[in-house]
């Protein structure tokens, strides 16, 4: 994608004073995953339409790419890279084509001690064009880029409002030396840190919590996940299933096992897209089932249980903030 029209006058009116006081790209910080299926915010390479990196040639070499193109499959879920304020819409093509939509996304810059960003995300249809949104929350859907540019590597155009390079913020933290990837990816949209269910009327979600009136122990952990939310593979591996724990055909009696990358885990109360085959870390695995139908008022969650009944908490938590 190419250059965008100037920052909208509406956004200027709202944010100009804060913008001047605290230029938004001065402080370095890593952003959250932007697109489902691309947990590392991998940038588009080159195809017959051009290249996706910052500064790539545009307009037959007469211009430069002032953003980066983050790979995102048509129809994929798009997430907020950081917490902030929305404004829009942003139109790039101005011709009403199938991908001519997007928005401006700005952090609150009221506190000088906090890093501030302003970014445009284009070729997405947001769930709304204004209001607050939190890092990792669902922001919208990737639009059908293949309809407009057949054969292109579908992507979200990510452009800093000051035209600086967003690549450092998009790039995940790289360990200083090689090590085993023991941290799992977020397993549920809207819960980027794999937050574990606390206690409610039905019990508690941590490993070892009492079960069956104190006669048993919880052999997994319950990762918070809203009914109907998208579920992702925590690591790469082989699928098998189905996994049933209730054996009564209720609305949440489904699940799948993943074995690979040195791990084996069961994810229950989800409906997977399939029960066998290979899946990769961060890919869409399925949907959270309607737990409220079965347990009204419970904190809806995915039951995550290691096959050897060991505690998976450390693997789920090591990815916090990444």
C-alpha positions as CSV (number, residue, x, y, z in Angstrom):
1,X,0.0,0.0,0.0
2,X,1.2,3.5,-0.7
3,X,1.1,6.9,1.0
4,X,-2.0,8.1,2.9
5,X,-3.7,11.5,2.9
6,X,-2.7,13.8,5.7
7,X,-3.9,13.2,9.2
8,X,-7.6,14.2,9.4
9,X,-8.5,17.6,10.6
10,X,-10.8,16.0,13.2
11,X,-8.0,14.1,14.8
12,X,-5.8,17.2,14.7
13,X,-8.4,19.2,16.6
14,X,-8.7,16.5,19.3
15,X,-5.0,15.7,19.7
16,X,-2.9,18.6,18.5
17,X,-1.8,20.0,21.8
18,X,-0.9,16.6,23.3
19,X,0.9,15.7,20.0
20,X,3.1,18.9,20.1
21,X,3.9,18.4,23.8
22,X,4.8,14.7,23.5
23,X,5.8,13.4,20.0
24,X,4.3,10.0,20.0
25,X,7.1,7.9,18.5
26,X,9.9,9.0,20.8
27,X,9.8,6.1,23.3
28,X,10.4,2.5,22.3
29,X,8.0,-0.2,23.4
30,X,6.8,-3.4,21.8
31,X,3.3,-3.6,20.5
32,X,0.9,-6.6,20.8
33,X,0.0,-9.0,18.0
34,X,-2.1,-7.1,15.4
35,X,-3.5,-10.0,13.3
36,X,-4.7,-13.5,14.2
37,X,-2.4,-16.1,12.7
38,X,0.6,-13.7,12.7
39,X,1.8,-13.7,16.4
40,X,5.2,-12.0,15.5
41,X,3.7,-9.3,13.3
42,X,5.7,-10.6,10.4
43,X,6.0,-8.0,7.6
44,X,5.1,-8.7,4.0
45,X,8.0,-9.5,1.7
46,X,7.9,-8.8,-2.0
47,X,5.3,-9.9,-4.5
48,X,4.3,-8.7,-8.0
49,X,2.7,-5.5,-6.5
50,X,5.8,-4.5,-4.5
51,X,7.4,-5.0,-1.1
52,X,6.1,-4.4,2.4
53,X,9.0,-3.0,4.4
54,X,9.4,0.6,5.5
55,X,11.0,2.7,2.7
56,X,10.2,0.3,-0.1
57,X,9.9,1.8,-3.6
58,X,6.4,3.2,-4.5
59,X,5.2,4.9,-7.7
60,X,7.8,3.3,-9.9
61,X,10.6,4.4,-7.7
62,X,9.4,8.0,-7.4
63,X,8.1,7.5,-3.9
64,X,8.8,5.6,-0.7
65,X,6.6,3.4,1.5
66,X,5.9,5.4,4.6
67,X,4.6,2.5,6.6
68,X,4.9,-1.3,6.8
69,X,2.6,-4.0,5.7
70,X,1.9,-6.6,8.4
71,X,0.8,-9.9,6.9
72,X,-2.9,-10.7,7.6
73,X,-5.2,-13.1,5.8
74,X,-8.4,-11.8,4.4
75,X,-11.2,-12.0,7.0
76,X,-8.7,-12.5,9.9
77,X,-9.3,-10.9,13.3
78,X,-7.4,-7.6,13.9
79,X,-6.3,-6.6,17.4
80,X,-5.3,-3.3,19.0
81,X,-1.5,-3.0,19.2
82,X,-1.7,-0.8,22.3
83,X,-4.3,0.9,24.5
84,X,-5.7,4.2,23.2
85,X,-8.2,6.3,21.5
86,X,-9.8,5.6,18.1
87,X,-10.8,8.0,15.4
88,X,-11.7,7.6,11.7
89,X,-12.6,6.4,9.2
90,X,-9.3,6.6,7.2
91,X,-9.7,6.3,3.4
92,X,-6.7,5.7,1.2
93,X,-8.1,4.7,-2.2
94,X,-11.0,7.1,-2.1
95,X,-12.8,4.9,-4.7
96,X,-15.0,2.8,-2.5
97,X,-13.2,-0.4,-3.3
98,X,-13.5,-3.4,-1.0
99,X,-10.5,-2.5,1.2
100,X,-10.9,1.3,1.4
101,X,-11.4,1.5,5.2
102,X,-9.3,2.0,8.3
103,X,-8.8,4.2,11.4
104,X,-6.3,6.3,13.4
105,X,-5.2,5.0,16.7
106,X,-3.7,7.2,19.3
107,X,-2.6,6.5,22.9
108,X,-3.4,8.9,25.7
109,X,-0.6,11.4,25.9
110,X,-1.7,13.1,29.1
111,X,1.1,11.6,31.2
112,X,4.5,12.5,29.8
113,X,6.1,9.5,31.7
114,X,4.1,7.0,29.4
115,X,5.1,6.2,25.9
116,X,2.7,7.6,23.3
117,X,2.0,6.4,19.8
118,X,-0.2,7.5,16.9
119,X,-0.7,5.0,14.1
120,X,-3.0,4.5,11.1
121,X,-4.3,0.9,10.4
122,X,-5.6,0.6,6.9
123,X,-7.4,-2.1,4.9
124,X,-9.3,-3.2,8.0
125,X,-12.9,-2.7,9.0
126,X,-13.0,-1.6,12.6
127,X,-15.7,-2.6,15.0
128,X,-16.1,1.2,15.7
129,X,-14.3,4.4,14.7
130,X,-14.2,6.2,18.1
131,X,-13.9,5.5,21.8
132,X,-11.3,3.8,23.9
133,X,-9.8,0.3,23.3
134,X,-7.3,-1.7,25.2
135,X,-4.2,-3.5,24.0
136,X,-5.0,-6.9,22.6
137,X,-8.7,-6.3,22.3
138,X,-10.5,-7.1,19.0
139,X,-10.3,-4.1,16.8
140,X,-12.0,-5.4,13.6
141,X,-11.5,-7.6,10.6
142,X,-9.1,-7.7,7.7
143,X,-10.8,-6.7,4.5
144,X,-10.8,-8.8,1.3
145,X,-7.6,-7.6,-0.3
146,X,-7.5,-10.5,-2.8
147,X,-10.6,-9.0,-4.4
148,X,-8.7,-5.8,-5.2
149,X,-5.2,-7.1,-5.7
150,X,-5.4,-10.8,-6.7
151,X,-2.2,-12.7,-5.7
152,X,-0.9,-10.1,-3.3
153,X,0.3,-11.0,0.1
154,X,-2.7,-9.8,2.1
155,X,-1.7,-7.3,4.8
156,X,-2.6,-4.4,7.1
157,X,-0.9,-1.2,6.2
158,X,0.5,0.2,9.5
159,X,1.7,3.8,9.3
160,X,2.9,6.0,12.1
161,X,1.2,9.4,12.0
162,X,4.7,11.2,11.9
163,X,5.9,8.8,9.1
164,X,8.6,7.3,11.3
165,X,9.4,3.6,11.0
166,X,7.1,1.4,13.2
167,X,9.1,-1.7,12.6
168,X,10.9,-1.7,16.0
169,X,7.6,-1.5,17.8
170,X,6.1,-4.3,15.7
171,X,9.2,-6.6,16.1
172,X,8.9,-9.0,19.2
173,X,11.5,-9.0,21.8
174,X,14.4,-11.3,20.7
175,X,16.2,-13.2,23.5
176,X,20.0,-12.3,23.7
177,X,20.9,-15.9,23.1
178,X,19.1,-19.0,21.7
179,X,16.8,-20.7,24.1
180,X,13.8,-23.1,24.0
181,X,10.6,-21.3,23.3
182,X,8.8,-22.3,26.5
183,X,6.3,-19.4,26.5
184,X,3.0,-20.2,24.9
185,X,1.1,-17.8,22.6
186,X,-2.2,-16.2,23.8
187,X,-4.9,-18.8,23.6
188,X,-7.9,-16.5,23.5
189,X,-8.7,-13.3,21.6
190,X,-9.2,-10.4,24.1
191,X,-6.8,-12.1,26.7
192,X,-3.3,-11.4,25.4
193,X,-1.6,-12.3,28.7
194,X,-3.5,-15.6,29.2
195,X,-5.1,-14.3,32.4
196,X,-6.4,-17.1,34.6
197,X,-9.9,-17.2,36.0
198,X,-10.2,-16.1,39.6
199,X,-12.9,-17.4,41.9
200,X,-16.7,-17.2,41.2
201,X,-19.8,-19.1,42.4
202,X,-18.6,-22.3,40.7
203,X,-15.1,-22.4,42.1
204,X,-11.6,-21.1,41.2
205,X,-9.5,-21.4,38.1
206,X,-5.9,-21.8,39.3
207,X,-4.0,-25.1,39.2
208,X,-4.8,-27.3,42.3
209,X,-8.0,-25.4,43.3
210,X,-10.5,-27.6,45.2
211,X,-13.0,-29.6,43.2
212,X,-15.9,-31.9,44.1
213,X,-16.4,-30.2,47.5
214,X,-12.7,-30.5,48.4
215,X,-12.4,-34.2,47.5
216,X,-10.4,-33.5,44.4
217,X,-8.0,-30.9,42.9
218,X,-8.1,-28.9,39.7
219,X,-5.6,-30.6,37.3
220,X,-5.5,-27.7,34.8
221,X,-5.9,-24.0,34.7
222,X,-8.9,-22.0,33.4
223,X,-7.8,-19.3,30.9
224,X,-10.4,-16.5,30.7
225,X,-12.2,-16.5,27.3
226,X,-15.5,-14.8,26.4
227,X,-18.1,-17.0,24.8
228,X,-17.7,-17.1,21.1
229,X,-14.1,-15.7,21.1
230,X,-11.5,-16.9,18.7
231,X,-9.1,-19.5,20.2
232,X,-5.5,-19.9,19.1
233,X,-2.9,-22.6,19.2
234,X,-0.5,-22.0,22.2
235,X,2.3,-23.8,20.3
236,X,3.0,-25.7,17.1
237,X,2.0,-29.4,17.1
238,X,-0.3,-32.2,16.0
239,X,-4.0,-32.2,16.8
240,X,-6.1,-35.1,18.0
241,X,-9.6,-35.4,19.3
242,X,-12.3,-34.8,20.1
243,X,-11.8,-34.4,23.8
244,X,-15.0,-34.7,25.9
245,X,-15.0,-34.1,29.7
246,X,-18.7,-33.9,30.5
247,X,-19.9,-36.9,28.3
248,X,-23.4,-35.5,28.4
249,X,-23.6,-33.7,25.1
250,X,-24.0,-30.2,26.7
251,X,-23.2,-27.1,24.8
252,X,-19.5,-27.0,25.9
253,X,-18.6,-30.7,25.8
254,X,-15.9,-30.4,23.1
255,X,-12.2,-29.9,22.9
256,X,-8.9,-31.0,21.3
257,X,-5.4,-32.1,22.2
258,X,-2.2,-30.6,20.8
259,X,1.1,-32.5,21.0
260,X,4.4,-30.9,19.8
261,X,7.2,-28.5,20.6
262,X,8.0,-30.5,23.7
263,X,4.4,-30.1,25.1
264,X,1.1,-32.0,25.2
265,X,-2.0,-30.1,26.3
266,X,-5.8,-30.5,26.2
267,X,-7.9,-27.4,25.5
268,X,-11.5,-28.0,26.5
269,X,-14.8,-26.1,26.2
270,X,-13.8,-25.0,22.7
271,X,-15.0,-26.1,19.2
272,X,-11.8,-26.6,17.1
273,X,-11.8,-26.0,13.3
274,X,-10.6,-29.6,13.0
275,X,-9.5,-32.6,15.2
276,X,-6.4,-33.7,13.4
277,X,-3.6,-32.4,11.3
278,X,-0.8,-30.0,11.9
279,X,-1.2,-26.5,13.4
280,X,1.2,-23.7,14.1
281,X,1.7,-21.5,17.1
282,X,-0.7,-18.5,17.0
283,X,-2.9,-20.0,14.3
284,X,-6.7,-20.0,14.7
285,X,-7.7,-23.2,16.5
286,X,-11.4,-22.7,16.9
287,X,-14.0,-20.8,18.9
288,X,-14.9,-20.7,22.6
289,X,-18.2,-22.5,23.3
290,X,-21.2,-20.8,25.1
291,X,-20.3,-21.6,28.7
292,X,-22.9,-19.2,30.1
293,X,-25.6,-21.5,28.8
294,X,-24.3,-24.3,31.0
295,X,-23.0,-22.3,34.0
296,X,-24.8,-18.9,34.1
297,X,-22.6,-16.3,35.8
298,X,-19.4,-18.2,35.7
299,X,-16.2,-16.5,34.4
300,X,-16.2,-18.1,30.9
301,X,-12.9,-19.9,30.2
302,X,-10.9,-22.5,28.4
303,X,-9.8,-25.4,30.5
304,X,-6.1,-26.0,29.8
305,X,-4.7,-29.2,31.0
306,X,-1.3,-30.7,30.5
307,X,-1.5,-34.4,29.4
308,X,0.8,-35.4,32.3
309,X,-1.4,-33.4,34.7
310,X,1.6,-31.1,35.5
311,X,1.0,-27.3,36.1
312,X,0.8,-25.3,32.8
313,X,0.8,-21.9,34.6
314,X,4.4,-21.0,34.0
315,X,4.1,-21.7,30.3
316,X,1.0,-19.6,30.0
317,X,2.5,-16.7,32.0
318,X,5.9,-16.5,30.4
319,X,4.4,-14.7,27.4
320,X,2.9,-11.9,29.5
321,X,3.2,-8.5,27.9
322,X,4.7,-9.9,24.7
